[in-house]
């Protein structure tokens, strides 16, 4: 296939944005019904958080794809486990302050943990902790750099092992 990895990431990301958008809309409707969120006041915040979460998902997907690229298809099980392990530390269902100290250290390198704390404060107390949002963006940029480096290393390993003909 003449498709490059960049093309694959862009196409996969666009398709997944559409899939996740419909899921996000259904969760937003549930939040409006159960938590009485005024969508017109918070729409910009909701859109920003949606895109930050989606971009983190892309970073995790690139890391998982890199694991398979470097180690072959037998590493597929490990790649599928990466999002599950990271989700434990994301702070989606449990606030970080109630996690054990060692888990809090790991959670602090997840962009979603400060993003979800930001959303909790916004929904519960109508407070904007811009520092949490800024921290989430900075950590996400680090994840983007990390996933790019991991991909470059995986591609080198892939080419060294002689599997480059699969990409052509």
Secondary structure, 3 states (H helix, E strand, C coil): CCCCHHHHHHHHHHHHHHHHHHHHHHHHHHHHHHHCCCHHHHHHHHHHHHHHHHHHHHHHHHHHHHHHHHHCHHHHHHHHHHHHHHHHCCCCCCCHHHCCHHHHHHHCCCHHHHHHHHHHHHHHHCCCCHHHHHHHHHHHHHHHHHHHHHHHHHHHHHHHCCCHHHHC
